Amino acid sequence: MCGRYVSASTSDEIARYFDAEAEPEQALEPNWNVAPTDDIYVVLDDGGTRRVAQHHWGLVPFWAKSPSVGAKMINARAEGLATKSAFKRPFEHKRCIVPADGFYEWRKLDGQKVKQPYFISRPDGEPLAFAGLWESWRRPDQERSERLRSATIITTTPNELLATLHDRMPVILPRSQWETWLDPDNTDLELLGQLLVPAPSDALRMHPVSTQVNSVKNTGPHLVDEVAPAPVQPRLGEPEASPG
C-alpha cells in the first residue's frame, strides 16, 4: 500500500528531472505528508508532450456518479489492472508517473497500539517514480462542467526490505522504463504488466521517523528526520530483557 508520501519538489524541478513541461497552473505547496484526496503532481503524456500536471489523489472512473468513490481508489493492485472496470481503460491509455521524494509505511509493534512509522526513499536522494493511472471525470448531469482529473498509485508485492513493514509497496519505475510506461499509444498490456514488479531492495533505504506523521495535519521537513525506534514491549508472560 501507499497511503502517505512526500512531495517537496516544485513543478519546475519535477519537469526538469522527468524531461517534461510544467503546466502554467497554480503551484502546489511543498508537502511532507501528502494524504489521500489531496491534489498531487503527476507526469503524463496525453498527446505527444510529456508534462507535469495536477490531479486529485484517488482515481474517479469515468462512469462514476460521484467523485467520492475516488477516496477508495488511491491505490490500484497491479494484479487486477487489466480486468477491473475502474482501471482497465486507464491502464490501456492513461498511464502516468506520480513523482515522490519518499513515502511512509508503518510497522506494527508487539504490545503497542501506535505503529512505528518509517520513511522510505532512494539512497541517493533522487525522486521516486511511482507507476500510476489517471482519469478524467465529469458530472453525468452537467455536460459543460469542469472535468476532474484524478490519479491512483499502482502497488505490487513487496521486496525483501519493505516486506518487514507491509505486504504491498508502490511500483517504482526506473528511468529506462518511463518512455514505455507513459506512451499512450502503447497498448501491449502484457509488456506493460511486466514492468509492475518490486524495486530491488538496494534501490531503497528506510529509517524510523516521528509519529507526528500519523496526523495529516502535520507537515514539514522535520517529519522525515530519523528518530530512535520505539522500544518493543515484551509480550504478556515474557520477562523484560535485562540491560547489557
N, C-alpha and C positions, 0 to 999 in steps of 0.2 A: 504494500500500500504506500501511497504518497499523499499525506494529508496536510503537510505543512512544509514550507520551504523558504529559502532566502532569495530575494530579487533586489539586489542593491545596485546593480549596474544600470546606467542610463540607456535610453533607447539608442542614442548615438554609439555608445560603447558596444552594445549588443549588435548593432548594424555592422560596425567595423569587424567585429570578431566573426560574424557569420556571413560576411561578404554580402550584405543585404542593404536595402534602403530603408530609412526610418520614415514612417508616415508623419505628416505635419499635423499632429493632434496633441492635445494637452498631455504633458508628460506625467507619468505615474511617479509618486513619491517612492524613494528607496524604502524597502520593507524587509526587515529581518525576520518577519513572522507572517508570511503570506498564508492566508487561510481560504478554505472553500468559499465560493461565491464572490471572492474579491475579483477586481479587474487585474489582468495579468498581461505580460508581453508574450507574444508568440512570433515565430518566424515561419513564413509560409510563402508559397508560390502558387498564385491562382490565375496566372496568365502570362507567364514568361518573365516575370520580375520577382526576385526574391526580396521580401520586405518584412519589416518589423511592424506588427500591428497590435492593438489592444483587444483582448477578448475577455469574456466573463468566464471564470473558472467553474466549470460544471456544464457539461455539454447538454444543450437543449435540442433534441431531434426535430427535424423539420415538420414532423407530424404531431408534435406535442400541442396540447390545448393550452398549456400554461408553462411559463418559464420556470416554475417552481420545481419541475422534475429534474432540473439541472443539478440541484443540491445532492441528488443521489447518484450523479454520474460524473464525479470529479476524477474517477479512475476508470479505466477500461481494461479488463483482463485480456492479455494477448491471445489466450487460447480461444476466445469466443468472438473475435472481431469480424470474422467472415460470415457469421451466422446470426448474430444478434441484430435485431431490426434497428436499434439506436446507433449502431456502429458500422454496419455493413456499407452503407453509402459513403460515409466519410473515409472509411478505410480504403475504398476504391479510388476516391478522387480528392479528398480533402484532408491530407496529412500535414502535420506541422511539427515544429520543434518548440518545446517550451524551455527557454533558457533559464538556468538557475545557478546561483552561486553556492549552492549546497542545500541540503534538506535535513529534516529531523526524523528520527524514529525513536521509539520508546522500548525500554527493557523492563519486563516485569520482575520485581524483586520479591523473594520469598518473605512472607510476613509483613509486607508493607502494601498499603493501598495506593500510594503515589508511585508511579513508574519513573524510572530514571531516563530522562531524555538524552539523546546523543545527536551530535551534529556530524553529518557525513559530507565530505567534499573531495575534490581532487587533491592529490599531494602537491601538485604544482600551483594550486590556487586558481587555475583557469576555470571558466564556466562549464557547467554540465549541459548536455543537450538531451533533454528528455524527449522521447518519441511521443507525439501527441496526435490527436484528431481534432478537427474544428468543424463547425456547422454554422449556418445562417438561418435564423428563425424569424418569422413574422406572425403576429397575431392573426389567427384564421378569420376573424370577423372584421379585420381592419387591413384591407389590401394596400393602403398607402402609408401604413405605419412604418416607423423606422425599424430596420432589421436589427436583431440582437445577434451578435457574433459571440460564439462560445467555444470552449475547448475542454478537452479531457486529457489526462496523462495516462499513458499505457503502462501497465505493470506486468511483471513476469515472476518466475520463481527466483529466489534469492541466491546470490553467490555465497561462498563459504563465510565471508566476513559478515554479511548482512543477515545470514541465517541465525546468527546469535541474537538478533533483535526481533525479526519478523519473518513470516512465511511468504512475503511478497516484497518486491522492490521495483522502482521505476526502471523502464528500459532506457539505457543511456547509449546514445549513438556516437560512435567515433566519427571524426571529420570525414573519413573516407566514404561514409555511408550517407552523408547529408544530401547529396545531389540525388541519389537513387530514391531516398525516402520522400523528398519534397517534390519530386517530379509529378505533377498532376496527371500527366499522360501515361504514367507507368501503372498499368492495371494488372501486373503479374503478381497476384496475391500470394502465390507460393513463394516467390522470391522475396517479397516484402515480409512475409511471415518469418523467413529465415533470419531476418535482422533483429527480431524481437527476442533476444536472448540476454541472460545476465551479463553485466560487465565483469571483467576479471577482478578478483579481489584486490590485486595490487594496483588497480586503477583508482582505488578509493582509500580514504583514511577516515577514521572516526574518533571522537572523544566525547566524554560526558560534558553536559552543559547544565546551566541552572534550570530549575523547574519553573522559572519565570516564563519560559517559552510556552508552558501549558495554557496560559491565558492569551487569547488572541488580542487582548487589549494592550499587551506589551510588545514593544518593538525596539530596535536599536542595535548597534553593532556589538554591544556587551552580551547579547543573547548567545553569541557563538563562542564566547570565551570559555576555555576549558576550566572545569572545576573538579574537585575531588569527588569521585563517585560516592553515592550514598552507601553507608555500611550495610552489609547484608545481615538481616536479623536471623538469629538461629530459629529453626523450626521448633514447634512445641515438642518438648521432651528431649531436645538436643542440648548438650552443655555448651555454654559460650566458650569461644576459643580464648585460650589464655595468651597474654602478651609474650612475645619472644618465641 
